[in-house]
């Protein structure tokens, strides 16, 4: 029987408390903030420890990869992750070498866990980074890595010493920006204000293929619709974020009235079933890069907070993220052309008016 969201939260909270207690027992108290900046030279091998396995979290690591490439352009970067699609998402970055894949569900697969850990420990790194301000597993992996310099957040939810510790910031909440902030603070780059946006580095071949596929999808639309802006709609989400056709139908009907210059294309979720009663031309793919290439050829994209929203943002299509339950300051898309729609207490028609003003 499925657990309720409240039960799942309580179990996760308990798991984190137990993990923090064990880490304090094994590795001592939280690291103290460091006084010396991280060196800018002599760092050639970098390990990034990133434990969260969700698609959104995996995509929100790419701003740090971009920052590392800009800061240490000659360095090689390895990633240890629980994401099962990490190689697919990061493989087009020139400086990525190895992606060590941990099992998605913690220690449930000890052989796979130990195999990835042994592979990671074969190399000696100049710098290892634990990017998460809460995960004890990420800190454990960092401490198990063979590294000269170690970097991570310092706070009551983290244990284990690192050579360079940074206090968890209150003013930077976004999951894509915090790892970049961590690196910049360690380097002493306090003045930088702009953050790299997520990017899966689609190449020209992928983009051209996405254009051809989208053209075929739109060939089924009425002839008078083919010169309108093409807006992708993804109506799926997980848990309490999921809203049914009773919410989407009035929203999209109002949006079509307000923006007759736009045509809608449904992005069908991984289950292969339309969430919008097959009313619009649609596209389906289980291949994330192919999906991203089609998204990149849209004029705009809208959805609730979900992994595909982050994929759209990382594919460089103007992305409108609708937030009804989760925190927009943590998960919202940012960067040029991207917008957050605060819809926590808005009727669908009011959300449509917000969207129409942004498209």
N, C-alpha and C positions, 0 to 999 in steps of 0.2 A: 504494500500500500504506500502511495506517495506521501511524503511528509508535507505538512503545511509550511508556508513561508516562515511562520513564527517558529515552528519546531526546527526548521533548517537553520534559522539564524541562531537559535539557542545552542544547537550542536556545534555550529561553526565557531561561535563565541567561546564555548567550552574548549574546543580543540585548540584554539589560539592561546587560551590561558594556560593549558597544560603544556603546549609547546614552549611558551615563554618561560614557564617554570623550569622545564628541563634544560633549556638553553642557559638560564642563569646559573643552574646547578653545575653544568658542564663547562661553561665558558666565562662565567663571571658577569659583572654588571655591564650596563651599556657603555659604549665607547665614548670618550670625552672628545669634544670638538678640537680639531687640530689647529695649531698655530702656523705651521709651515705650509706653503702652497705646494700643490702637486707639480712635479717637474714637467716641463714642456718638451724636453729632449731626452733621448735615451729610452723612450717607451716604444717598443716595436711589436710586442705581442700583448694583446688585450683579451681578457675574458669578461663577458657580461653574464651575470647570473640573473635569470628572469624566470620565475617559477609559475606564474599564473598561466593557465592553459586556454583561456577563452580567446576567441578570435579578436575581439576588441582590444584586449590587453596585449596580445601579440602584435597587432598593428600599431599600438601606441608606443611600442619600443622603437619604431623606426626613426622618430625624431632624434633619439640619442645616437643611433647609428650614424645619422647624417652629421651630428655634432662631433662625434669621434672622428669621422673621416675628415672633417674640416680642421680639427685640432691636431690630429696626428695623421697626416695624409699618407705617410709611408708605412703605417702600422698595419698589422694583420689582426682581424677581430674574430674571435670564437664566441659562440653563444651556447649556454646550457639552458634548456627550456623544457617545460612540460607541454608546450604547444605541439600538436601533432602535424601542423602545417607550417612550422617554422622555416624549413628549407624552401618551401614554395614561396613564402612571403619575403624572405631575406636573400634569396639566392641571386638576385640581380644586382646586389651591392658588390662592387669590385673588391672591397677589402674584407668581405666576409669569407672566412676559410672553412671552419667547421661549425656545424650546428649539432650539439650533443642533445639528443632527445630523451628526456626522462619520461617515465610512464605518467599518463595524465592523472591518475588517481593515487598519488603519493606512493606509499610503500606497499601497495597492493600487489606489485610485480617486482619483488626484490631482485631477481636476476637481471632484469632490464635496468633497474636502478643502479646496481653495482657495476654492470657493464659500461653504462654511460659515465659513471663516476671514475672508473679505471681509465677510460679513454681520456677524460678531461685531465686526470692527474699525470698523464704521460708527458705533458708539456710544462715548461716553466714560463710563467707569464711575468711581464714587467708590471702589469696593472690588472687587478681583478676588481670588478664593480658589482656590488649588490644594490640593485636599483629600487627595491621595494622598501617603504618605510615601516612595514609591519611583518612581512613574512620571515619566520624563523628559519624556514627551509632554505631560503635564499642566502641567509647569513651563514648557515651551516655549510653550504656548498662553497661559498667564498672562503671560509676558514679551512676547508679541505683542499682548496686549490693551492698549487705551488706558485706563489706570487711575491714579487718584491714589494710592490705597493698595493694596498687594499683600500677601497673607497666604499663608504656606505653611510646611510643615515644614522644619526644618534637620537635616541629617544627612549621613553619608558617602555615601549613595545619591542625594542631591539636589544639583544644581548650579544656579547662577543666583541673583542677589540679589533679595530682596523687602524691602519696607519694614518688615514685621513677620514675624519668623521664630520658630517654636516648635520646641523640641527634641522629637523623636519620643519619646513616653512608653513606658516599659516596663510600667507598671502599668495602662495602658488598651490592650487588645489588640483589642477588638471593633470590627469594620469599620463598624458603625453609630454607635459612640460616639466614635471617634477624630476625625472631622471636627468634632463638637460640642466636644470637648475643645480642638481647635485654636482655634476661635473664642473659647471662654471664656478660655483662657490669654492670647490677644492682648488681650482686653478687661480682664483682671485679675480675672475671676470665678473665683477659686481655690477658693471654699468650696462651690460647688454640687456635689451628689453624685448626684442623680437625672438620668437622661438621657431625652429623648423617645424613644418607641418608633416603629418604622416605621409609616407610615400612608398609604394611597392615597386617603383622604378619600372613601369611598363615601357617596353621598347617600341620602336617604330613598326616592327612586324606585328606585334601584338595589337597595337592601336589600329593598324590598317585592317587587320582581321576583324576586330571589334566593330569597325565602321561598316564592313561588308555584312556582318551578321545583323547589325541594327537596321541597315537598309532593307534587308529581307523581311525583318519583323514589321517594319513600317509599310512595306508593300501591301500588307493586308488592310491598312487603314484607308478610309475614304480619300479620294484624290484631292479634295479641297483641304485636307488636314496635313498634307506632306510638307507644307512650307511653314508650319507653325513650330514654335519651340517644343522640343521633346523633353518631357519631364518623367523621370522614373519614379515609381511608387512601390515601396516595399511595405506590405501591411502586416508582416509577421513580427513577433517579439516573444520573449520568454516571460513566464511567471506573471506577476501583476501588471507588467508593461503591455501585455497582449490585450488588444481591444478588437471587438468584433465588427461585423458589417453594420450594426446599428450605430456605431460611432463613425466608421469610415464613409458610409454612403452619404450622409448629409454633408460631411466635410468635402468630399470630392465633387458632389453636385454643386455646392456653393462655389468651390474653386473654379469649376468649369464655367460657371456663369460670370464670375469676376474676371477670368482670364481666358477669353475665347481664342486668344492668340497662342494658347498652349494645348498640346495633345499629351495624353497620359499613356504610359507604357507600364504594365505591371511587371515587377521583378518577382518571379515565383520562388517561394522558399524551397529548402532542400527536400521537403517531403513531396515535391512535385505537384502540389495542388494549389490552384488559385485561391487566394484569400478574398477576392473581390468578385466572385461569381462569374469569372471569365468575361467581364464586360469590356475589357480593353485588350489591345494587342499585348502580347506577353513574351517574356524571355526567361528561360530556365537553363541553368548549368550547375553541375556539381564541381566544376573546376574553378577555383577562386581567381586565378589569373585571367581566364577567359571571361569570367563574369566582370572582373575589374576592367577589362578592355572594352566591354560593351558599356559599362557605366561611364567610362571616360569619354565616350562619344555622345553622351546625353548633354542637353543644355542645362539640366538641373536634376536634383534628386531630393526626395523627401521621404522620411520614415520616422517612426518612433526610435528611441534609443535602442540600438542593437548592434551586433557585429557587422552586419552589412552596411549600416550607416558609416562605421569607421572604414570599411573597405571602400565605400564611395569617396569618402574624404581622401583616403590614401591613393585613389585613382585619379584625383585632381578634378572631379566634377564638382561644381558648386553644390554644396550639401546643406540641406535644411533639416536639422535634427529637432524632433518634437519631443519635449520632455513632460511627462505626466506624473511620474513617480520617482525616478532616480534623480540624482543631483546633477544639474547642468554644469555647475562649476567644476565638477570632477570629470565628467564624461562628454561634455559638449564639444562639437567640432569647432575648430578655430582656424584662423588664417583667411586670406583674401577670398571673398565669394561665399564663405561658409557662415551659417547663422544658427543660433539657438532660438527655438520657439518655446517660450515659457508657457506651457499649457496646463498647468497644475489644476486650475479651477475653471478653465474655459470650456464653453460649449463647442462642439465640432464646427459650427458655422463661424464662431469667433476665431478659431484656429485657422480656418480657411482664409479669413480676411488677413490674418498675419502672414500667412504663406503667400497670398497674392501680392502683398506689398513688397515681399522679398524677392520674388521670382523675376 
